[in-house]
Amino acid sequence: MDPTTPATTPSTTGGRRPGYLYHKVAAHLAAHPDQMLTVGEITKALSAPSTGAVFEALKKMAAAGYATHQTGPHRFQITQAGIDAAGTMPPPAPRAPRQGRRAGRRQPVTRPNGDLYFPRKLAGATDVDVLRRLRDKRIPVLLYGPPGTGKTALVEAAFPDLLTVAGTGDTVVEDFLGNFIPLPDGGFEFVYGPLVVAMREGRALLVDDATLIPPKVLAVLYPAMDGRRVITIPGYRNERVEAADGFYVIAGHNPGVHGAVLTEALASRFDVHIEVTTDWDLARHLGVPRPAVEAAITLNADLAAGRVGWAPQLRELLGFTRVSKTLGPAAAVANLVGRAPAEDREHVLAALRARFGTDITPLTLGKQR
């Protein structure tokens, strides 16, 4: 799913205005000029909202030349330029209280690709804030819902340090742990996989479409997620890997997708299960035409009732909007029909005709002019 617009607004951190955490991180490094500090150490010292937010501030400092950055795990030390800048940096001004209806407005968060994610309400806060709080307490989350509703975009917005394993029926243990790759000189080198990197560097790991991965492969995650937080790499000298502070596993599940099986072993590893659905108000806010939103709402109601096996989500609606602006509304409607599975196409066609009132057929190449 991709509930985004071109990025023009900086992200917020922990409910505070942009730059608040940066000041705190810079001041902490400046107070320890002779130390190389890990992300986890700085997060703990500052009681910061998440290691991901601290990591983002540190990367900005390093990019500006205010800190040195070493990996394995990520460690940072302030430079003389950083000390000088911190000495002249004014303290953050007190936050002004919000007035009127604007107090409830949710500010967008910038994803790594530069697009904006618009947080949604969850458990008395926003979904981004909730995920960050759960990560701080090492409470794993399973996000579930139809494809295209925003699971991946939400996780990217919440955790800037994210690594991802894209699950399929062909995913193997080596996709998590790593494998040998050939070198130009004819030799081989072992390259660590995303699970190992995330554990050592204290990063978040998204297992996308986790329920498509064979259960015996997913079992590689379980020792890393429980109290041991340790795994071994059988294919590479049984090397032992311990999880650094900040390591976190979150997974995505698309119920109803062919081949997706949520086993009890997998479900029980995730203490929190959160359903992710399409936000129709957000769709309208992002410029999706009202008739398309209304048709999608109808089709999703039919999907919930079992009358159809597919319904457009926000991803498809944003695609509809882009096609409409490029090729016109008629082509966008025809394209949306063509995106539906063949067995659901007539049902989708009827819902769109009821809203758009036009003769619709899927996009098809015709005769040469």
C-alpha positions as CSV (number, residue, x, y, z in Angstrom):
1,M,0.0,0.0,0.0
2,D,1.2,3.6,-0.6
3,P,-0.8,6.3,1.1
4,T,1.6,9.0,0.1
5,T,2.1,12.3,-1.6
6,P,5.4,14.0,-2.6
7,A,7.3,14.9,0.5
8,T,7.2,18.5,1.5
9,T,6.7,18.3,5.2
10,P,9.4,17.1,7.7
11,S,8.5,14.2,10.0
12,T,7.7,14.6,13.7
13,T,9.3,12.6,16.5
14,G,7.4,11.3,19.4
15,G,4.7,14.0,19.1
16,R,7.3,16.8,19.3
17,R,8.0,19.3,16.6
18,P,10.8,18.6,14.0
19,G,14.3,19.1,15.4
20,Y,13.5,18.6,19.1
21,L,15.2,15.2,19.3
22,Y,18.1,16.4,17.1
23,H,19.0,19.0,19.7
24,K,19.0,16.4,22.5
25,V,21.1,14.0,20.5
26,A,23.6,16.6,19.6
27,A,23.9,17.9,23.1
28,H,24.4,14.3,24.5
29,L,27.2,13.6,22.0
30,A,28.8,16.9,22.8
31,A,28.8,16.0,26.5
32,H,30.7,12.8,25.7
33,P,33.2,14.0,23.1
34,D,35.7,11.1,23.7
35,Q,33.2,8.3,23.4
36,M,31.9,6.3,20.5
37,L,28.3,5.6,21.4
38,T,25.8,3.1,20.0
39,V,22.3,4.1,19.0
40,G,20.9,2.0,21.9
41,E,23.1,3.7,24.4
42,I,22.0,7.2,23.3
43,T,18.3,6.2,23.2
44,K,18.5,4.9,26.7
45,A,20.3,7.9,28.0
46,L,17.8,10.3,26.5
47,S,14.7,8.2,27.3
48,A,13.9,8.9,23.6
49,P,10.7,7.7,21.9
50,S,12.4,5.1,19.8
51,T,15.8,3.9,18.6
52,G,14.7,4.6,15.0
53,A,14.1,8.3,15.7
54,V,17.5,8.6,17.4
55,F,19.1,6.8,14.5
56,E,17.6,9.3,12.0
57,A,18.9,12.3,14.0
58,L,22.4,10.7,14.2
59,K,22.5,10.0,10.5
60,K,21.6,13.7,9.8
61,M,24.5,14.7,12.1
62,A,26.9,12.4,10.3
63,A,25.7,13.7,6.9
64,A,26.4,17.3,8.0
65,G,29.9,16.3,9.2
66,Y,29.0,16.8,12.9
67,A,29.6,13.2,13.8
68,T,31.5,10.2,12.6
69,H,29.6,7.0,11.9
70,Q,30.9,3.4,12.2
71,T,28.9,0.3,11.6
72,G,28.7,-3.2,13.1
73,P,26.9,-2.1,15.3
74,H,26.1,1.6,14.4
75,R,28.3,3.9,16.6
76,F,28.6,7.6,16.5
77,Q,31.1,10.2,17.9
78,I,30.9,13.9,17.7
79,T,33.4,15.8,15.6
80,Q,35.0,19.2,16.4
81,A,32.6,20.8,13.9
82,G,29.7,19.1,15.8
83,I,31.0,20.4,19.1
84,D,31.2,23.9,17.7
85,A,27.7,23.7,16.2
86,A,26.3,22.3,19.5
87,G,27.8,25.2,21.4
88,T,26.0,27.7,19.3
89,M,22.8,25.8,18.9
90,P,19.9,27.6,20.7
91,P,17.8,25.4,23.0
92,P,14.4,24.4,21.5
93,A,11.7,26.9,22.3
94,P,8.7,25.8,24.4
95,R,6.0,24.1,22.3
96,A,3.0,26.4,21.7
97,P,-0.3,24.9,22.6
98,R,-2.6,24.1,19.7
99,Q,-5.8,25.8,19.3
100,G,-9.3,24.7,18.1
101,R,-9.8,21.9,15.6
102,R,-6.2,21.8,14.5
103,A,-5.2,20.2,17.8
104,G,-6.4,16.8,16.5
105,R,-4.6,17.0,13.1
106,R,-2.1,14.2,12.5
107,Q,1.1,15.4,10.9
108,P,2.5,13.3,8.0
109,V,5.7,11.3,8.5
110,T,8.4,11.1,5.8
111,R,9.2,7.6,4.6
112,P,12.7,6.6,3.4
113,N,11.8,7.0,-0.2
114,G,10.7,10.7,0.5
115,D,7.0,10.1,0.3
116,L,4.7,11.1,3.1
117,Y,2.7,8.7,5.3
118,F,-0.4,10.1,7.0
119,P,-0.7,8.4,10.4
120,R,-4.0,7.0,11.5
121,K,-5.6,6.8,14.9
122,L,-4.9,3.7,17.0
123,A,-5.2,3.0,20.7
124,G,-5.6,6.6,21.7
125,A,-2.6,7.7,19.7
126,T,-1.4,7.3,16.1
127,D,-0.3,4.0,14.4
128,V,3.2,5.3,14.1
129,D,3.5,6.2,17.7
130,V,2.0,2.9,18.8
131,L,4.5,0.9,16.8
132,R,7.4,2.9,18.2
133,R,6.2,2.3,21.7
134,L,5.7,-1.4,21.2
135,R,9.3,-1.6,19.7
136,D,10.7,0.1,22.8
137,K,9.1,-2.6,24.9
138,R,10.1,-5.4,22.5
139,I,6.5,-6.4,21.9
140,P,6.3,-7.9,18.3
141,V,3.3,-6.9,16.1
142,L,1.5,-8.7,13.3
143,L,-0.2,-6.4,10.8
144,Y,-3.0,-8.0,8.8
145,G,-5.4,-6.8,6.1
146,P,-5.9,-6.9,2.3
147,P,-3.0,-6.1,0.1
148,G,-2.7,-2.4,-0.6
149,T,-4.0,-1.0,2.7
150,G,-0.7,0.4,4.0
151,K,1.0,-2.2,6.1
152,T,4.4,-1.7,4.5
153,A,4.1,2.1,4.3
154,L,3.2,2.3,8.0
155,V,6.2,0.2,9.1
156,E,8.6,2.3,6.9
157,A,7.2,5.5,8.4
158,A,7.6,4.2,12.0
159,F,11.1,2.7,11.6
160,P,13.6,4.6,9.4
161,D,16.2,2.0,10.1
162,L,14.0,-0.8,8.6
163,L,15.3,-3.9,6.8
164,T,12.8,-6.1,4.9
165,V,12.4,-9.7,3.9
166,A,9.8,-10.1,1.2
167,G,8.1,-13.4,1.8
168,T,7.1,-15.9,-0.9
169,G,6.5,-19.6,-1.1
170,D,10.1,-19.8,-2.3
171,T,11.7,-18.0,0.6
172,V,14.5,-20.1,2.2
173,V,16.5,-19.8,5.4
174,E,19.4,-18.3,3.6
175,D,17.2,-15.3,2.7
176,F,17.2,-14.5,6.4
177,L,20.7,-15.6,7.5
178,G,22.8,-15.0,4.4
179,N,24.7,-17.1,1.8
180,F,28.0,-17.4,-0.1
181,I,28.3,-15.4,-3.2
182,P,30.9,-15.9,-6.0
183,L,33.8,-13.4,-6.3
184,P,35.4,-12.2,-9.5
185,D,38.6,-14.1,-8.7
186,G,36.7,-17.4,-8.5
187,G,36.4,-17.6,-4.7
188,F,33.4,-17.1,-2.5
189,E,32.4,-14.7,0.3
190,F,29.7,-15.1,2.9
191,V,27.2,-12.2,2.9
192,Y,25.1,-11.9,6.0
193,G,21.3,-11.7,5.5
194,P,18.9,-9.1,6.8
195,L,18.0,-11.0,10.0
196,V,21.7,-11.1,11.0
197,V,22.3,-7.5,10.1
198,A,19.2,-6.3,12.0
199,M,20.2,-8.2,15.1
200,R,23.8,-7.0,15.1
201,E,23.0,-3.4,14.3
202,G,19.9,-3.1,16.5
203,R,17.5,-2.4,13.6
204,A,13.9,-3.3,12.8
205,L,13.1,-6.2,10.5
206,L,9.8,-6.4,8.6
207,V,8.9,-9.9,7.4
208,D,6.4,-8.9,4.6
209,D,3.9,-11.5,3.5
210,A,5.1,-13.7,6.3
211,T,2.3,-16.2,6.0
212,L,3.5,-17.1,2.4
213,I,6.8,-18.4,3.8
214,P,7.0,-22.1,4.7
215,P,6.7,-22.6,8.5
216,K,10.0,-24.5,8.7
217,V,11.8,-21.5,7.2
218,L,10.0,-19.0,9.6
219,A,11.3,-21.0,12.5
220,V,14.7,-19.3,12.1
221,L,13.1,-16.2,13.6
222,Y,11.8,-17.7,16.8
223,P,15.1,-17.8,18.8
224,A,15.8,-14.2,17.9
225,M,12.3,-13.1,19.0
226,D,12.1,-14.9,22.4
227,G,14.1,-14.3,25.6
228,R,17.2,-15.8,24.1
229,R,17.6,-13.2,21.3
230,V,20.4,-15.4,19.9
231,I,20.7,-17.4,16.7
232,T,23.4,-19.5,15.0
233,I,24.3,-19.6,11.3
234,P,24.6,-23.3,10.5
235,G,25.9,-22.6,7.0
236,Y,28.7,-20.4,8.2
237,R,30.7,-22.1,11.0
238,N,27.7,-22.2,13.3
239,E,28.5,-18.5,14.0
240,R,26.6,-17.1,17.0
241,V,24.6,-13.9,16.6
242,E,23.3,-11.9,19.5
243,A,20.6,-9.2,19.2
244,A,21.7,-5.7,20.0
245,D,19.4,-3.1,21.7
246,G,16.8,-1.9,19.2
247,F,16.4,-5.2,17.3
248,Y,12.8,-5.7,16.5
249,V,10.6,-8.0,14.4
250,I,7.3,-7.0,12.8
251,A,5.4,-9.0,10.2
252,G,2.7,-8.5,7.6
253,H,-0.1,-10.9,6.7
254,N,-2.7,-10.8,3.9
255,P,-5.6,-13.0,4.9
256,G,-7.4,-14.6,1.9
257,V,-4.4,-14.4,-0.4
258,H,-3.7,-17.8,-2.1
259,G,-1.1,-19.7,-0.2
260,A,-1.2,-17.5,3.0
261,V,-1.3,-19.7,6.1
262,L,-1.3,-18.2,9.6
263,T,0.0,-21.0,11.7
264,E,-0.5,-21.1,15.5
265,A,3.3,-21.2,15.9
266,L,3.6,-17.9,14.0
267,A,0.5,-16.2,15.5
268,S,1.6,-16.9,19.0
269,R,5.0,-15.2,18.5
270,F,3.3,-11.9,18.0
271,D,1.7,-10.4,21.1
272,V,-0.2,-7.7,19.2
273,H,-2.3,-8.2,16.1
274,I,-3.4,-5.1,14.3
275,E,-5.9,-5.0,11.4
276,V,-5.0,-2.5,8.7
277,T,-7.8,-1.3,6.4
278,T,-8.1,1.4,3.8
279,D,-8.8,4.9,5.2
280,W,-11.5,6.3,2.9
281,D,-11.1,9.9,4.3
282,L,-7.4,9.7,3.5
283,A,-8.2,8.6,0.0
284,R,-10.4,11.6,-0.5
285,H,-7.7,13.9,1.0
286,L,-5.2,12.5,-1.4
287,G,-7.4,13.5,-4.4
288,V,-9.1,10.2,-5.3
289,P,-12.4,11.1,-7.0
290,R,-15.5,10.6,-4.9
291,P,-17.2,8.1,-7.3
292,A,-14.1,5.9,-7.2
293,V,-14.1,6.0,-3.4
294,E,-17.8,5.2,-3.2
295,A,-17.4,2.3,-5.6
296,A,-14.5,1.0,-3.5
297,I,-16.5,1.2,-0.3
298,T,-19.4,-0.8,-1.9
299,L,-17.0,-3.4,-3.2
300,N,-15.2,-3.7,0.2
301,A,-18.6,-4.3,1.9
302,D,-19.2,-7.1,-0.7
303,L,-15.8,-8.5,0.1
304,A,-16.5,-8.6,3.8
305,A,-19.8,-10.4,3.1
306,G,-18.1,-13.0,0.8
307,R,-19.9,-11.9,-2.3
308,V,-16.6,-11.0,-4.1
309,G,-13.0,-12.0,-3.6
310,W,-11.3,-8.7,-4.5
311,A,-12.0,-5.1,-3.9
312,P,-9.8,-2.0,-4.6
313,Q,-7.8,-0.6,-1.7
314,L,-5.9,2.6,-1.3
315,R,-3.0,1.4,-3.6
316,E,-5.4,0.8,-6.4
317,L,-7.3,4.1,-5.8
318,L,-4.1,6.1,-5.9
319,G,-3.2,4.3,-9.2
320,F,-6.7,5.2,-10.5
321,T,-6.0,8.9,-9.7
322,R,-2.6,8.9,-11.5
323,V,-4.1,7.2,-14.6
324,S,-7.0,9.5,-14.6
325,K,-4.7,12.6,-14.6
326,T,-2.6,11.0,-17.4
327,L,-5.1,9.3,-19.7
328,G,-8.5,10.6,-18.5
329,P,-11.3,9.3,-16.3
330,A,-12.7,6.8,-18.8
331,A,-9.3,5.1,-19.2
332,A,-8.8,5.1,-15.4
333,V,-12.1,3.4,-14.9
334,A,-11.4,0.8,-17.6
335,N,-8.0,0.1,-16.1
336,L,-9.5,-0.5,-12.6
337,V,-11.8,-3.1,-14.1
338,G,-8.9,-4.8,-15.7
339,R,-7.0,-5.0,-12.4
340,A,-9.8,-7.1,-10.9
341,P,-9.4,-10.9,-11.0
342,A,-11.3,-12.4,-13.9
343,E,-13.9,-14.1,-11.6
344,D,-14.7,-10.8,-9.9
345,R,-14.6,-8.6,-12.9
346,E,-18.4,-8.4,-13.7
347,H,-19.1,-7.5,-10.1
348,V,-16.5,-4.8,-10.1
349,L,-17.8,-3.6,-13.5
350,A,-21.4,-3.2,-12.1
351,A,-20.2,-1.2,-9.1
352,L,-18.2,1.2,-11.2
353,R,-21.0,1.6,-13.8
354,A,-23.4,2.5,-10.9
355,R,-21.1,5.4,-9.9
356,F,-19.6,6.5,-13.3
357,G,-22.6,5.8,-15.5
358,T,-20.5,5.0,-18.6
359,D,-20.0,2.1,-20.9
360,I,-16.9,0.4,-19.4
361,T,-14.6,-2.3,-20.7
362,P,-11.1,-3.3,-19.6
363,L,-8.3,-1.6,-21.5
364,T,-7.6,-3.6,-24.7
365,L,-5.5,-2.9,-27.7
366,G,-7.6,-2.3,-30.8
367,K,-7.0,-2.1,-34.5
368,Q,-4.3,0.1,-36.0
369,R,-5.5,3.5,-37.0
